[in-house]
């Protein structure tokens, strides 16, 4: 499952400088994703997280992601 | 627009600080809900919690309104601030207090009162039907 999330994030943020997916419990449904991308530069955190939610809309919608933690940063 | 969505909207608009969570302010039933409440407590604001668990429709209607897919959701002065990660980050950086000041003036510095609002009548599975 981590690989699927990583793939979706890679697709949405091809220019990400850092991209990390941690399966927090090993159960394949509690994740912490970190994305560092120039796309976040100047965006409020709310909008940064919305972009991540958009990228992960499928696994969020079908219930495979039970809990998600998000860390985002622009490059600065 | 329906009745439940009206009630959710009203709550968001009228409560200075409101957190839609799994559980109550006394007992959050999920780690992220707990983290969001801890972040609010760390700045000493009063807040209301809304338990989304009694009826799945609350969460559906809330997300339709806010365009935010996950729980918890924290609103200040009628505006979505974010989920647990954002509220935690803003609390740590001092931006949460700035947001509270901006939206509410000094209204939120009133002693850290907490309560939970019931949007729907809680269903009791053990109710005895005569």
N, CA and C atoms of all chains as a GROMACS GRO file, in nm:
protein
  618
    1UNK      N    1   0.082  -0.121   0.000
    1UNK     CA    2   0.000   0.000   0.000
    1UNK      C    3   0.086   0.126   0.000
    2UNK      N    4   0.195   0.125   0.077
    2UNK     CA    5   0.285   0.241   0.079
    2UNK      C    6   0.330   0.276  -0.062
    3UNK      N    7   0.360   0.171  -0.140
    3UNK     CA    8   0.408   0.192  -0.277
    3UNK      C    9   0.303   0.260  -0.363
    4UNK      N   10   0.177   0.219  -0.345
    4UNK     CA   11   0.068   0.280  -0.421
    4UNK      C   12   0.057   0.428  -0.388
    5UNK      N   13   0.066   0.461  -0.260
    5UNK     CA   14   0.056   0.601  -0.219
    5UNK      C   15   0.175   0.680  -0.275
    6UNK      N   16   0.292   0.619  -0.267
    6UNK     CA   17   0.411   0.687  -0.315
    6UNK      C   18   0.399   0.715  -0.465
    7UNK      N   19   0.347   0.617  -0.536
    7UNK     CA   20   0.328   0.631  -0.680
    7UNK      C   21   0.231   0.746  -0.711
    8UNK      N   22   0.121   0.752  -0.638
    8UNK     CA   23   0.022   0.859  -0.660
    8UNK      C   24   0.081   0.996  -0.629
    9UNK      N   25   0.159   1.003  -0.523
    9UNK     CA   26   0.219   1.131  -0.484
    9UNK      C   27   0.326   1.174  -0.587
   10UNK      N   28   0.405   1.076  -0.631
   10UNK     CA   29   0.508   1.101  -0.734
   10UNK      C   30   0.444   1.161  -0.861
   11UNK      N   31   0.328   1.102  -0.894
   11UNK     CA   32   0.256   1.146  -1.013
   11UNK      C   33   0.206   1.291  -0.997
   12UNK      N   34   0.157   1.321  -0.878
   12UNK     CA   35   0.100   1.454  -0.852
   12UNK      C   36   0.209   1.558  -0.829
   13UNK      N   37   0.321   1.515  -0.773
   13UNK     CA   38   0.431   1.609  -0.743
   13UNK      C   39   0.560   1.558  -0.807
   14UNK      N   40   0.568   1.565  -0.941
   14UNK     CA   41   0.686   1.509  -1.010
   14UNK      C   42   0.815   1.582  -0.973
   15UNK      N   43   0.800   1.706  -0.925
   15UNK     CA   44   0.920   1.783  -0.893
   15UNK      C   45   0.952   1.781  -0.743
   16UNK      N   46   0.890   1.688  -0.670
   16UNK     CA   47   0.914   1.683  -0.526
   16UNK      C   48   1.061   1.657  -0.495
   17UNK      N   49   1.113   1.735  -0.402
   17UNK     CA   50   1.253   1.717  -0.364
   17UNK      C   51   1.264   1.606  -0.259
   18UNK      N   52   1.156   1.595  -0.182
   18UNK     CA   53   1.151   1.489  -0.082
   18UNK      C   54   1.011   1.431  -0.082
   19UNK      N   55   1.004   1.299  -0.079
   19UNK     CA   56   0.873   1.234  -0.080
   19UNK      C   57   0.885   1.106   0.001
   20UNK      N   58   0.804   1.098   0.105
   20UNK     CA   59   0.820   0.987   0.196
   20UNK      C   60   0.683   0.936   0.242
   21UNK      N   61   0.667   0.806   0.242
   21UNK     CA   62   0.543   0.745   0.293
   21UNK      C   63   0.580   0.645   0.401
   22UNK      N   64   0.530   0.669   0.522
   22UNK     CA   65   0.557   0.577   0.633
   22UNK      C   66   0.427   0.508   0.674
   23UNK      N   67   0.432   0.378   0.675
   23UNK     CA   68   0.319   0.298   0.726
   23UNK      C   69   0.338   0.294   0.878
   24UNK      N   70   0.260   0.374   0.950
   24UNK     CA   71   0.290   0.399   1.091
   24UNK      C   72   0.270   0.277   1.180
   25UNK      N   73   0.179   0.192   1.143
   25UNK     CA   74   0.149   0.078   1.230
   25UNK      C   75   0.187  -0.055   1.166
   26UNK      N   76   0.225  -0.051   1.038
   26UNK     CA   77   0.256  -0.175   0.968
   26UNK      C   78   0.132  -0.245   0.916
   27UNK      N   79   0.015  -0.186   0.943
   27UNK     CA   80  -0.111  -0.249   0.904
   27UNK      C   81  -0.161  -0.207   0.767
   28UNK      N   82  -0.087  -0.115   0.703
   28UNK     CA   83  -0.126  -0.075   0.569
   28UNK      C   84  -0.246   0.018   0.564
   29UNK      N   85  -0.277   0.086   0.675
   29UNK     CA   86  -0.389   0.181   0.670
   29UNK      C   87  -0.368   0.310   0.751
   30UNK      N   88  -0.259   0.316   0.827
   30UNK     CA   89  -0.225   0.440   0.900
   30UNK      C   90  -0.094   0.493   0.843
   31UNK      N   91  -0.104   0.609   0.773
   31UNK     CA   92   0.014   0.656   0.703
   31UNK      C   93   0.056   0.796   0.745
   32UNK      N   94   0.185   0.822   0.732
   32UNK     CA   95   0.237   0.958   0.744
   32UNK      C   96   0.312   0.989   0.615
   33UNK      N   97   0.261   1.085   0.540
   33UNK     CA   98   0.329   1.120   0.415
   33UNK      C   99   0.395   1.256   0.430
   34UNK      N  100   0.514   1.267   0.374
   34UNK     CA  101   0.588   1.393   0.374
   34UNK      C  102   0.619   1.430   0.229
   35UNK      N  103   0.585   1.551   0.192
   35UNK     CA  104   0.614   1.597   0.056
   35UNK      C  105   0.679   1.735   0.064
   36UNK      N  106   0.796   1.749   0.006
   36UNK     CA  107   0.862   1.879  -0.006
   36UNK      C  108   0.868   1.912  -0.154
   37UNK      N  109   0.798   2.016  -0.192
   37UNK     CA  110   0.786   2.048  -0.334
   37UNK      C  111   0.777   2.198  -0.357
   38UNK      N  112   0.838   2.246  -0.465
   38UNK     CA  113   0.828   2.390  -0.496
   38UNK      C  114   0.684   2.433  -0.521
   39UNK      N  115   0.596   2.335  -0.549
   39UNK     CA  116   0.456   2.367  -0.573
   39UNK      C  117   0.389   2.426  -0.449
   40UNK      N  118   0.443   2.398  -0.333
   40UNK     CA  119   0.382   2.446  -0.209
   40UNK      C  120   0.426   2.588  -0.175
   41UNK      N  121   0.529   2.634  -0.244
   41UNK     CA  122   0.584   2.766  -0.215
   41UNK      C  123   0.476   2.874  -0.213
   42UNK      N  124   0.465   2.945  -0.100
   42UNK     CA  125   0.371   3.056  -0.093
   42UNK      C  126   0.226   3.017  -0.070
   43UNK      N  127   0.198   2.885  -0.062
   43UNK     CA  128   0.060   2.840  -0.039
   43UNK      C  129   0.034   2.823   0.111
   44UNK      N  130  -0.086   2.863   0.157
   44UNK     CA  131  -0.122   2.833   0.296
   44UNK      C  132  -0.122   2.681   0.319
   45UNK      N  133  -0.095   2.641   0.445
   45UNK     CA  134  -0.091   2.498   0.478
   45UNK      C  135  -0.220   2.426   0.434
   46UNK      N  136  -0.332   2.496   0.452
   46UNK     CA  137  -0.461   2.436   0.416
   46UNK      C  138  -0.461   2.393   0.268
   47UNK      N  139  -0.411   2.479   0.183
   47UNK     CA  140  -0.408   2.448   0.040
   47UNK      C  141  -0.302   2.343   0.007
   48UNK      N  142  -0.190   2.346   0.081
   48UNK     CA  143  -0.087   2.244   0.062
   48UNK      C  144  -0.145   2.105   0.091
   49UNK      N  145  -0.216   2.096   0.205
   49UNK     CA  146  -0.274   1.966   0.241
   49UNK      C  147  -0.385   1.924   0.145
   50UNK      N  148  -0.457   2.025   0.093
   50UNK     CA  149  -0.563   1.992  -0.004
   50UNK      C  150  -0.504   1.927  -0.128
   51UNK      N  151  -0.386   1.974  -0.172
   51UNK     CA  152  -0.322   1.914  -0.289
   51UNK      C  153  -0.285   1.769  -0.262
   52UNK      N  154  -0.241   1.742  -0.138
   52UNK     CA  155  -0.208   1.604  -0.103
   52UNK      C  156  -0.334   1.518  -0.098
   53UNK      N  157  -0.440   1.572  -0.041
   53UNK     CA  158  -0.567   1.499  -0.038
   53UNK      C  159  -0.616   1.469  -0.180
   54UNK      N  160  -0.601   1.568  -0.269
   54UNK     CA  161  -0.642   1.547  -0.408
   54UNK      C  162  -0.565   1.431  -0.469
   55UNK      N  163  -0.434   1.429  -0.444
   55UNK     CA  164  -0.350   1.324  -0.502
   55UNK      C  165  -0.390   1.187  -0.448
   56UNK      N  166  -0.436   1.183  -0.323
   56UNK     CA  167  -0.469   1.055  -0.260
   56UNK      C  168  -0.620   1.032  -0.251
   57UNK      N  169  -0.694   1.099  -0.339
   57UNK     CA  170  -0.841   1.092  -0.333
   57UNK      C  171  -0.891   0.948  -0.344
   58UNK      N  172  -0.829   0.868  -0.431
   58UNK     CA  173  -0.878   0.731  -0.451
   58UNK      C  174  -0.864   0.646  -0.324
   59UNK      N  175  -0.742   0.633  -0.269
   59UNK     CA  176  -0.730   0.551  -0.147
   59UNK      C  177  -0.801   0.611  -0.025
   60UNK      N  178  -0.822   0.744  -0.025
   60UNK     CA  179  -0.900   0.803   0.084
   60UNK      C  180  -1.048   0.767   0.068
   61UNK      N  181  -1.093   0.773  -0.058
   61UNK     CA  182  -1.234   0.750  -0.086
   61UNK      C  183  -1.278   0.606  -0.067
   62UNK      N  184  -1.189   0.511  -0.101
   62UNK     CA  185  -1.232   0.371  -0.092
   62UNK      C  186  -1.200   0.310   0.044
   63UNK      N  187  -1.151   0.394   0.136
   63UNK     CA  188  -1.135   0.347   0.273
   63UNK      C  189  -1.004   0.275   0.303
   64UNK      N  190  -0.913   0.267   0.203
   64UNK     CA  191  -0.787   0.199   0.232
   64UNK      C  192  -0.700   0.281   0.328
   65UNK      N  193  -0.714   0.414   0.321
   65UNK     CA  194  -0.643   0.496   0.420
   65UNK      C  195  -0.738   0.521   0.536
   66UNK      N  196  -0.699   0.467   0.649
   66UNK     CA  197  -0.782   0.482   0.768
   66UNK      C  198  -0.745   0.610   0.841
   67UNK      N  199  -0.616   0.638   0.846
   67UNK     CA  200  -0.569   0.760   0.913
   67UNK      C  201  -0.447   0.812   0.837
   68UNK      N  202  -0.447   0.943   0.817
   68UNK     CA  203  -0.341   1.004   0.738
   68UNK      C  204  -0.282   1.123   0.811
   69UNK      N  205  -0.150   1.123   0.823
   69UNK     CA  206  -0.080   1.243   0.872
   69UNK      C  207  -0.004   1.302   0.755
   70UNK      N  208  -0.004   1.433   0.750
   70UNK     CA  209   0.058   1.500   0.635
   70UNK      C  210   0.159   1.603   0.683
   71UNK      N  211   0.277   1.599   0.624
   71UNK     CA  212   0.375   1.704   0.646
   71UNK      C  213   0.415   1.758   0.509
   72UNK      N  214   0.396   1.888   0.488
   72UNK     CA  215   0.432   1.947   0.359
   72UNK      C  216   0.521   2.069   0.381
   73UNK      N  217   0.608   2.094   0.286
   73UNK     CA  218   0.692   2.214   0.288
   73UNK      C  219   0.720   2.257   0.146
   74UNK      N  220   0.732   2.390   0.128
   74UNK     CA  221   0.790   2.438   0.003
   74UNK      C  222   0.939   2.413   0.014
   75UNK      N  223   1.016   2.460  -0.076
   75UNK     CA  224   1.159   2.426  -0.070
   75UNK      C  225   1.237   2.510   0.028
   76UNK      N  226   1.176   2.628   0.063
   76UNK     CA  227   1.252   2.727   0.140
   76UNK      C  228   1.291   2.688   0.280
   77UNK      N  229  -2.954   2.171   0.026
   77UNK     CA  230  -2.941   2.196   0.170
   77UNK      C  231  -3.048   2.120   0.246
   78UNK      N  232  -3.010   2.055   0.354
   78UNK     CA  233  -3.109   1.984   0.436
   78UNK      C  234  -3.092   2.023   0.581
   79UNK      N  235  -3.171   1.963   0.664
   79UNK     CA  236  -3.177   1.998   0.804
   79UNK      C  237  -3.043   1.979   0.875
   80UNK      N  238  -2.982   1.862   0.855
   80UNK     CA  239  -2.856   1.833   0.923
   80UNK      C  240  -2.746   1.928   0.876
   81UNK      N  241  -2.743   1.950   0.744
   81UNK     CA  242  -2.640   2.040   0.691
   81UNK      C  243  -2.660   2.182   0.745
   82UNK      N  244  -2.786   2.222   0.760
   82UNK     CA  245  -2.815   2.351   0.822
   82UNK      C  246  -2.758   2.359   0.962
   83UNK      N  247  -2.777   2.253   1.037
   83UNK     CA  248  -2.730   2.253   1.176
   83UNK      C  249  -2.577   2.258   1.182
   84UNK      N  250  -2.514   2.186   1.090
   84UNK     CA  251  -2.367   2.188   1.086
   84UNK      C  252  -2.319   2.329   1.052
   85UNK      N  253  -2.381   2.388   0.952
   85UNK     CA  254  -2.343   2.522   0.908
   85UNK      C  255  -2.361   2.624   1.021
   86UNK      N  256  -2.474   2.612   1.088
   86UNK     CA  257  -2.504   2.701   1.199
   86UNK      C  258  -2.399   2.689   1.309
   87UNK      N  259  -2.362   2.565   1.339
   87UNK     CA  260  -2.261   2.541   1.443
   87UNK      C  261  -2.128   2.605   1.404
   88UNK      N  262  -2.089   2.587   1.278
   88UNK     CA  263  -1.963   2.645   1.231
   88UNK      C  264  -1.967   2.797   1.240
   89UNK      N  265  -2.082   2.853   1.204
   89UNK     CA  266  -2.092   2.999   1.201
   89UNK      C  267  -2.103   3.060   1.340
   90UNK      N  268  -2.166   2.987   1.432
   90UNK     CA  269  -2.193   3.048   1.562
   90UNK      C  270  -2.092   3.015   1.670
   91UNK      N  271  -2.023   2.903   1.657
   91UNK     CA  272  -1.923   2.868   1.758
   91UNK      C  273  -1.791   2.934   1.722
   92UNK      N  274  -1.733   3.012   1.814
   92UNK     CA  275  -1.606   3.078   1.782
   92UNK      C  276  -1.496   2.979   1.744
   93UNK      N  277  -1.486   2.870   1.823
   93UNK     CA  278  -1.389   2.764   1.792
   93UNK      C  279  -1.462   2.631   1.803
   94UNK      N  280  -1.466   2.557   1.693
   94UNK     CA  281  -1.534   2.428   1.698
   94UNK      C  282  -1.452   2.322   1.627
   95UNK      N  283  -1.443   2.205   1.693
   95UNK     CA  284  -1.368   2.092   1.637
   95UNK      C  285  -1.462   1.976   1.615
   96UNK      N  286  -1.475   1.933   1.492
   96UNK     CA  287  -1.552   1.812   1.459
   96UNK      C  288  -1.458   1.694   1.475
   97UNK      N  289  -1.491   1.607   1.570
   97UNK     CA  290  -1.399   1.499   1.606
   97UNK      C  291  -1.474   1.366   1.617
   98UNK      N  292  -1.392   1.260   1.631
   98UNK     CA  293  -1.449   1.131   1.668
   98UNK      C  294  -1.442   1.124   1.820
   99UNK      N  295  -1.558   1.124   1.885
   99UNK     CA  296  -1.561   1.122   2.030
   99UNK      C  297  -1.604   1.255   2.087
  100UNK      N  298  -1.575   1.274   2.214
  100UNK     CA  299  -1.614   1.398   2.283
  100UNK      C  300  -1.490   1.468   2.336
  101UNK      N  301  -1.510   1.590   2.390
  101UNK     CA  302  -1.394   1.661   2.445
  101UNK      C  303  -1.335   1.583   2.562
  102UNK      N  304  -1.419   1.502   2.629
  102UNK     CA  305  -1.368   1.425   2.742
  102UNK      C  306  -1.297   1.298   2.697
  103UNK      N  307  -1.342   1.244   2.586
  103UNK     CA  308  -1.281   1.120   2.539
  103UNK      C  309  -1.280   1.114   2.387
  104UNK      N  310  -1.169   1.157   2.328
  104UNK     CA  311  -1.155   1.147   2.184
  104UNK      C  312  -1.131   1.001   2.149
  105UNK      N  313  -1.194   0.956   2.040
  105UNK     CA  314  -1.186   0.814   2.005
  105UNK      C  315  -1.086   0.788   1.893
  106UNK      N  316  -1.004   0.887   1.860
  106UNK     CA  317  -0.903   0.863   1.757
  106UNK      C  318  -0.785   0.954   1.781
  107UNK      N  319  -0.667   0.906   1.744
  107UNK     CA  320  -0.544   0.977   1.773
  107UNK      C  321  -0.541   1.117   1.716
  108UNK      N  322  -0.588   1.132   1.592
  108UNK     CA  323  -0.583   1.264   1.530
  108UNK      C  324  -0.679   1.362   1.597
  109UNK      N  325  -0.796   1.314   1.637
  109UNK     CA  326  -0.890   1.401   1.709
  109UNK      C  327  -0.827   1.446   1.840
  110UNK      N  328  -0.763   1.354   1.907
  110UNK     CA  329  -0.696   1.384   2.033
  110UNK      C  330  -0.586   1.488   2.013
  111UNK      N  331  -0.510   1.476   1.906
  111UNK     CA  332  -0.401   1.571   1.878
  111UNK      C  333  -0.457   1.709   1.850
  112UNK      N  334  -0.569   1.716   1.779
  112UNK     CA  335  -0.628   1.847   1.748
  112UNK      C  336  -0.673   1.916   1.876
  113UNK      N  337  -0.737   1.839   1.965
  113UNK     CA  338  -0.782   1.899   2.091
  113UNK      C  339  -0.663   1.941   2.176
  114UNK      N  340  -0.559   1.859   2.178
  114UNK     CA  341  -0.439   1.893   2.256
  114UNK      C  342  -0.378   2.024   2.205
  115UNK      N  343  -0.380   2.043   2.074
  115UNK     CA  344  -0.324   2.166   2.016
  115UNK      C  345  -0.408   2.287   2.058
  116UNK      N  346  -0.540   2.272   2.058
  116UNK     CA  347  -0.628   2.381   2.102
  116UNK      C  348  -0.603   2.412   2.249
  117UNK      N  349  -0.589   2.307   2.329
  117UNK     CA  350  -0.564   2.327   2.473
  117UNK      C  351  -0.430   2.395   2.496
  118UNK      N  352  -0.333   2.366   2.412
  118UNK     CA  353  -0.199   2.420   2.433
  118UNK      C  354  -0.197   2.572   2.422
  119UNK      N  355  -0.292   2.631   2.351
  119UNK     CA  356  -0.296   2.778   2.343
  119UNK      C  357  -0.401   2.834   2.440
  120UNK      N  358  -0.474   2.745   2.509
  120UNK     CA  359  -0.565   2.789   2.614
  120UNK      C  360  -0.699   2.842   2.567
  121UNK      N  361  -0.737   2.809   2.445
  121UNK     CA  362  -0.866   2.860   2.396
  121UNK      C  363  -0.983   2.774   2.445
  122UNK      N  364  -1.098   2.838   2.462
  122UNK     CA  365  -1.221   2.763   2.480
  122UNK      C  366  -1.258   2.703   2.346
  123UNK      N  367  -1.329   2.591   2.350
  123UNK     CA  368  -1.375   2.536   2.224
  123UNK      C  369  -1.495   2.445   2.245
  124UNK      N  370  -1.569   2.425   2.138
  124UNK     CA  371  -1.676   2.327   2.138
  124UNK      C  372  -1.632   2.211   2.050
  125UNK      N  373  -1.669   2.090   2.088
  125UNK     CA  374  -1.643   1.974   2.005
  125UNK      C  375  -1.777   1.921   1.955
  126UNK      N  376  -1.774   1.866   1.833
  126UNK     CA  377  -1.892   1.797   1.780
  126UNK      C  378  -1.850   1.654   1.750
  127UNK      N  379  -1.919   1.559   1.810
  127UNK     CA  380  -1.890   1.418   1.787
  127UNK      C  381  -1.957   1.376   1.656
  128UNK      N  382  -1.876   1.327   1.562
  128UNK     CA  383  -1.932   1.289   1.433
  128UNK      C  384  -1.975   1.141   1.432
  129UNK      N  385  -1.941   1.068   1.537
  129UNK     CA  386  -1.964   0.923   1.535
  129UNK      C  387  -2.112   0.880   1.542
  130UNK      N  388  -2.198   0.955   1.611
  130UNK     CA  389  -2.336   0.904   1.623
  130UNK      C  390  -2.408   0.884   1.490
  131UNK      N  391  -2.368   0.954   1.385
  131UNK     CA  392  -2.440   0.941   1.257
  131UNK      C  393  -2.343   0.967   1.142
  132UNK      N  394  -2.320   0.869   1.056
  132UNK     CA  395  -2.225   0.886   0.944
  132UNK      C  396  -2.262   1.004   0.854
  133UNK      N  397  -2.389   1.044   0.857
  133UNK     CA  398  -2.431   1.157   0.773
  133UNK      C  399  -2.363   1.288   0.815
  134UNK      N  400  -2.327   1.300   0.943
  134UNK     CA  401  -2.263   1.423   0.990
  134UNK      C  402  -2.132   1.444   0.913
  135UNK      N  403  -2.053   1.336   0.907
  135UNK     CA  404  -1.924   1.346   0.840
  135UNK      C  405  -1.942   1.375   0.690
  136UNK      N  406  -2.038   1.307   0.629
  136UNK     CA  407  -2.062   1.328   0.485
  136UNK      C  408  -2.102   1.472   0.456
  137UNK      N  409  -2.196   1.522   0.534
  137UNK     CA  410  -2.244   1.659   0.512
  137UNK      C  411  -2.136   1.761   0.544
  138UNK      N  412  -2.060   1.733   0.649
  138UNK     CA  413  -1.952   1.824   0.688
  138UNK      C  414  -1.848   1.835   0.576
  139UNK      N  415  -1.805   1.720   0.526
  139UNK     CA  416  -1.702   1.721   0.420
  139UNK      C  417  -1.755   1.785   0.292
  140UNK      N  418  -1.885   1.768   0.266
  140UNK     CA  419  -1.944   1.833   0.149
  140UNK      C  420  -1.939   1.985   0.165
  141UNK      N  421  -1.959   2.031   0.287
  141UNK     CA  422  -1.957   2.175   0.314
  141UNK      C  423  -1.816   2.233   0.310
  142UNK      N  424  -1.723   2.159   0.373
  142UNK     CA  425  -1.589   2.214   0.394
  142UNK      C  426  -1.493   2.178   0.282
  143UNK      N  427  -1.530   2.079   0.201
  143UNK     CA  428  -1.439   2.028   0.100
  143UNK      C  429  -1.308   1.980   0.162
  144UNK      N  430  -1.322   1.915   0.277
  144UNK     CA  431  -1.206   1.858   0.349
  144UNK      C  432  -1.240   1.714   0.381
  145UNK      N  433  -1.159   1.617   0.337
  145UNK     CA  434  -1.205   1.478   0.340
  145UNK      C  435  -1.193   1.407   0.474
  146UNK      N  436  -1.112   1.459   0.566
  146UNK     CA  437  -1.083   1.379   0.686
  146UNK      C  438  -1.133   1.446   0.814
  147UNK      N  439  -1.135   1.369   0.920
  147UNK     CA  440  -1.169   1.414   1.055
  147UNK      C  441  -1.041   1.404   1.137
  148UNK      N  442  -1.008   1.497   1.222
  148UNK     CA  443  -1.087   1.612   1.268
  148UNK      C  444  -1.086   1.730   1.171
  149UNK      N  445  -1.177   1.823   1.194
  149UNK     CA  446  -1.177   1.951   1.124
  149UNK      C  447  -1.200   2.061   1.228
  150UNK      N  448  -1.110   2.159   1.228
  150UNK     CA  449  -1.118   2.267   1.326
  150UNK      C  450  -1.152   2.398   1.254
  151UNK      N  451  -1.254   2.464   1.306
  151UNK     CA  452  -1.298   2.592   1.249
  151UNK      C  453  -1.280   2.703   1.352
  152UNK      N  454  -1.232   2.817   1.306
  152UNK     CA  455  -1.220   2.935   1.391
  152UNK      C  456  -1.295   3.049   1.324
  153UNK      N  457  -1.388   3.107   1.396
  153UNK     CA  458  -1.463   3.219   1.339
  153UNK      C  459  -1.529   3.184   1.207
  154UNK      N  460  -1.579   3.061   1.195
  154UNK     CA  461  -1.650   3.019   1.075
  154UNK      C  462  -1.560   2.973   0.961
  155UNK      N  463  -1.429   2.974   0.984
  155UNK     CA  464  -1.336   2.939   0.875
  155UNK      C  465  -1.260   2.810   0.909
  156UNK      N  466  -1.250   2.721   0.812
  156UNK     CA  467  -1.172   2.598   0.832
  156UNK      C  468  -1.025   2.632   0.848
  157UNK      N  469  -0.969   2.588   0.963
  157UNK     CA  470  -0.826   2.608   0.985
  157UNK      C  471  -0.748   2.486   0.938
  158UNK      N  472  -0.802   2.367   0.962
  158UNK     CA  473  -0.736   2.248   0.912
  158UNK      C  474  -0.765   2.127   0.998
  159UNK      N  475  -0.690   2.020   0.971
  159UNK     CA  476  -0.698   1.898   1.049
  159UNK      C  477  -0.592   1.899   1.158
  160UNK      N  478  -0.568   1.782   1.216
  160UNK     CA  479  -0.477   1.773   1.330
  160UNK      C  480  -0.336   1.823   1.298
  161UNK      N  481  -0.284   1.786   1.183
  161UNK     CA  482  -0.146   1.823   1.149
  161UNK      C  483  -0.130   1.974   1.140
  162UNK      N  484  -0.225   2.037   1.074
  162UNK     CA  485  -0.215   2.182   1.055
  162UNK      C  486  -0.233   2.255   1.188
  163UNK      N  487  -0.334   2.216   1.263
  163UNK     CA  488  -0.360   2.284   1.391
  163UNK      C  489  -0.241   2.267   1.485
  164UNK      N  490  -0.182   2.148   1.483
  164UNK     CA  491  -0.065   2.122   1.566
  164UNK      C  492   0.052   2.210   1.522
  165UNK      N  493   0.072   2.217   1.391
  165UNK     CA  494   0.183   2.296   1.338
  165UNK      C  495   0.163   2.446   1.367
  166UNK      N  496   0.040   2.492   1.350
  166UNK     CA  497   0.011   2.634   1.374
  166UNK      C  498   0.022   2.668   1.522
  167UNK      N  499  -0.017   2.573   1.608
  167UNK     CA  500  -0.006   2.597   1.752
  167UNK      C  501   0.141   2.609   1.791
  168UNK      N  502   0.225   2.523   1.733
  168UNK     CA  503   0.367   2.524   1.768
  168UNK      C  504   0.437   2.650   1.719
  169UNK      N  505   0.391   2.704   1.606
  169UNK     CA  506   0.460   2.820   1.549
  169UNK      C  507   0.404   2.953   1.601
  170UNK      N  508   0.295   2.947   1.678
  170UNK     CA  509   0.235   3.071   1.727
  170UNK      C  510   0.129   3.127   1.633
  171UNK      N  511   0.116   3.065   1.514
  171UNK     CA  512   0.020   3.117   1.416
  171UNK      C  513  -0.125   3.089   1.454
  172UNK      N  514  -0.146   2.986   1.536
  172UNK     CA  515  -0.284   2.957   1.578
  172UNK      C  516  -0.336   3.071   1.666
  173UNK      N  517  -0.251   3.117   1.759
  173UNK     CA  518  -0.293   3.229   1.843
  173UNK      C  519  -0.318   3.353   1.758
  174UNK      N  520  -0.234   3.375   1.659
  174UNK     CA  521  -0.252   3.490   1.569
  174UNK      C  522  -0.386   3.479   1.495
  175UNK      N  523  -0.418   3.356   1.451
  175UNK     CA  524  -0.544   3.333   1.380
  175UNK      C  525  -0.663   3.358   1.472
  176UNK      N  526  -0.653   3.312   1.596
  176UNK     CA  527  -0.760   3.332   1.693
  176UNK      C  528  -0.778   3.481   1.721
  177UNK      N  529  -0.667   3.553   1.738
  177UNK     CA  530  -0.674   3.698   1.759
  177UNK      C  531  -0.739   3.767   1.641
  178UNK      N  532  -0.696   3.727   1.522
  178UNK     CA  533  -0.746   3.791   1.399
  178UNK      C  534  -0.897   3.770   1.384
  179UNK      N  535  -0.940   3.647   1.412
  179UNK     CA  536  -1.081   3.613   1.388
  179UNK      C  537  -1.172   3.652   1.503
  180UNK      N  538  -1.120   3.642   1.625
  180UNK     CA  539  -1.208   3.652   1.742
  180UNK      C  540  -1.172   3.765   1.836
  181UNK      N  541  -1.070   3.842   1.808
  181UNK     CA  542  -1.027   3.943   1.903
  181UNK      C  543  -0.979   3.876   2.031
  182UNK      N  544  -1.026   3.923   2.146
  182UNK     CA  545  -0.981   3.862   2.272
  182UNK      C  546  -1.083   3.761   2.324
  183UNK      N  547  -1.188   3.738   2.244
  183UNK     CA  548  -1.300   3.653   2.286
  183UNK      C  549  -1.256   3.511   2.326
  184UNK      N  550  -1.150   3.462   2.265
  184UNK     CA  551  -1.112   3.323   2.289
  184UNK      C  552  -1.028   3.307   2.416
  185UNK      N  553  -0.979   3.419   2.468
  185UNK     CA  554  -0.897   3.410   2.590
  185UNK      C  555  -0.989   3.415   2.712
  186UNK      N  556  -1.075   3.316   2.724
  186UNK     CA  557  -1.175   3.323   2.829
  186UNK      C  558  -1.179   3.196   2.914
  187UNK      N  559  -1.062   3.143   2.938
  187UNK     CA  560  -1.056   3.040   3.043
  187UNK      C  561  -1.056   2.896   2.998
  188UNK      N  562  -1.048   2.872   2.870
  188UNK     CA  563  -1.033   2.734   2.824
  188UNK      C  564  -1.149   2.642   2.858
  189UNK      N  565  -1.270   2.691   2.838
  189UNK     CA  566  -1.385   2.605   2.862
  189UNK      C  567  -1.405   2.508   2.746
  190UNK      N  568  -1.447   2.386   2.779
  190UNK     CA  569  -1.467   2.284   2.676
  190UNK      C  570  -1.605   2.222   2.691
  191UNK      N  571  -1.669   2.196   2.578
  191UNK     CA  572  -1.796   2.124   2.584
  191UNK      C  573  -1.816   2.049   2.452
  192UNK      N  574  -1.908   1.955   2.455
  192UNK     CA  575  -1.939   1.879   2.333
  192UNK      C  576  -2.086   1.902   2.296
  193UNK      N  577  -2.107   1.933   2.169
  193UNK     CA  578  -2.240   1.959   2.119
  193UNK      C  579  -2.293   1.833   2.049
  194UNK      N  580  -2.416   1.796   2.077
  194UNK     CA  581  -2.478   1.683   2.006
  194UNK      C  582  -2.560   1.737   1.889
  195UNK      N  583  -2.524   1.698   1.768
  195UNK     CA  584  -2.599   1.744   1.650
  195UNK      C  585  -2.719   1.657   1.621
  196UNK      N  586  -2.706   1.532   1.660
  196UNK     CA  587  -2.820   1.441   1.641
  196UNK      C  588  -2.845   1.372   1.775
  197UNK      N  589  -2.964   1.326   1.793
  197UNK     CA  590  -2.996   1.252   1.914
  197UNK      C  591  -2.916   1.124   1.913
  198UNK      N  592  -2.846   1.100   2.020
  198UNK     CA  593  -2.762   0.981   2.026
  198UNK      C  594  -2.848   0.855   2.025
  199UNK      N  595  -2.811   0.763   1.936
  199UNK     CA  596  -2.889   0.641   1.930
  199UNK      C  597  -2.840   0.546   2.035
  200UNK      N  598  -2.931   0.494   2.111
  200UNK     CA  599  -2.895   0.400   2.215
  200UNK      C  600  -2.931   0.258   2.171
  201UNK      N  601  -2.830   0.179   2.140
  201UNK     CA  602  -2.858   0.043   2.088
  201UNK      C  603  -2.921  -0.046   2.194
  202UNK      N  604  -2.913  -0.005   2.320
  202UNK     CA  605  -2.966  -0.092   2.426
  202UNK      C  606  -3.102  -0.044   2.475
  203UNK      N  607  -3.159   0.048   2.399
  203UNK     CA  608  -3.288   0.101   2.439
  203UNK      C  609  -3.393  -0.012   2.446
  204UNK      N  610  -3.468  -0.013   2.552
  204UNK     CA  611  -3.572  -0.116   2.568
  204UNK      C  612  -3.702  -0.064   2.508
  205UNK      N  613  -3.751  -0.136   2.409
  205UNK     CA  614  -3.878  -0.094   2.348
  205UNK      C  615  -3.991  -0.166   2.420
  206UNK      N  616  -4.083  -0.091   2.483
  206UNK     CA  617  -4.189  -0.156   2.560
  206UNK      C  618  -4.289  -0.227   2.469
   0.00000   0.00000   0.00000
